[in-house]
């Protein structure tokens, strides 16, 4: 008998993975435009209160319309921290593109073996991390 409460009857975890995440937006039309027309996501669904968009990999991103002054960003030791990280292959080019949009971005940090990173804010104050993994050396 399986006594692990997180396992289902087949002996595997009930949770298969992360399906989607949600972020607040003050203006749903502006959010759809930002994520689809500026960042390249594809609109999957929308109604008057929310929409979801998909990138080429990862879970769906739900944009939830709210009149509350809020964001998905939280604090760590008094500093803003992101909840979502995007993977890219051209980090310098993407950062420069965001700058042309007037986006608040940080400097790129090179963390060596794990890659390069920077953060940015969407028009609604949600902070995101951007990661370009380091290229692995092929051993022959």
N, C-alpha and C positions, 0 to 999 in steps of 0.2 A: 504494500500500500504506500502511495506517495503522500508524505506528510508536509511537503513544501507548499505553502499556500499560494505562491506565485506561479506554480505549474498547473497546467490544465490536465485533462484526463489522458492526453497523449504523452505527458511527461515533458512538454516544452513550455516555455514562458507564454503567458497569455499575450503579452505585448510583443508585437512583431517589429515595430519600428516607429519612427516619428512620421506621421502622415502630413501634418500641416502645423503652422504656427500663425499667430494672429498679432497684428499691430494696430494701434489706433491711428486714425486719420481724421482731421477736422473737415476735409473736403474730399468726398469720394471721387468726384470727377478729376480733381487735381492729382489725387493719389494714383488713379488708373493711368492718367497721362504720364506721370513721373516714372512709374515702374514699367509700363509697357513701351511708351515712346522714347523715354530717355535711357532706361536701363535694359531694354530688350526682352522683358518678360512677355508672356502670352496670356491674354485674358481668358480665364476658364469659365467664369460665371460672375454674374452681378445681379443685384436687386437694389432697392432703394437704400438699404442699410449696410450692405457689405459687398465685397467682390473678392474673388481669389485670382491670383496670378501664378504662373509657373515659369521657372527658369529651366534651362536644359538639364539640370540635375538637382536633386534634393527635394524636400517637401514643398507643398504649396504654401504660398504666403497669402493669408487672408488680410484684407484691408477693411477694418471695421470703423464705420462712421461714428464719430462721437462729438458731442458739443462740450464735453469735459476737457479741461486743460490738463492733458496727460500725455505720456509717451511710454514706450517699452523700455526706455533707458532706466537703469537703476544705479545706485551709488555704491562704490567700494572705497572705503576710507575717504569719503568726501569727494571722490572723483567719479564722473560719469563712466558707466560701463555698458557695453553692448549686450544684446541678447542673441543676436544672429550674426553669423560670419559667412561671407561670400567667398567662394574660390574663384580665382582668375588666373589667366596665363600671361597677361600683359599688364602687370601692376602699375608700372610707370605711366603707360598710355592711358589706363583707366583713371588714375588719379588726375592726370592732366585734363582729361575729358570732363571729370566732375568739376574741376576748377573753372572750366569754360562755362559751366552751368551756374556758377556762383555758389557752389556747394561748399560748406565748411568741411575741410579735410585736414587731417594731421600729416605730419611728415612720414615718409616710409622708413620703417625700422627693419634692418636686416638682422635676422636672428640665426644666421648661419645655417646649420643642418636642418632646421625646421622651416626655413623660408623667410619671406618678407611680408610685412604687415603694415596697414594703416587703417585709420578709422574715418568715418564720415557720418554726417547727419542728413537725413532726408528733410523735405520741407516741413515736416510735422514734429521735428525734434527727436525722432527715433535714431539712435546711434547704431551703426553697423561696423563690423570688422571686415577687412578685406585681406585675404591671404593668398599669396602665391607660393606654393610648395617649392622647396629647393629641388633642383634637378639632381637625381640620383646618379652617381657614377657607376657605369657598368664595369664590372670586373670580368676580365677575360682570362 
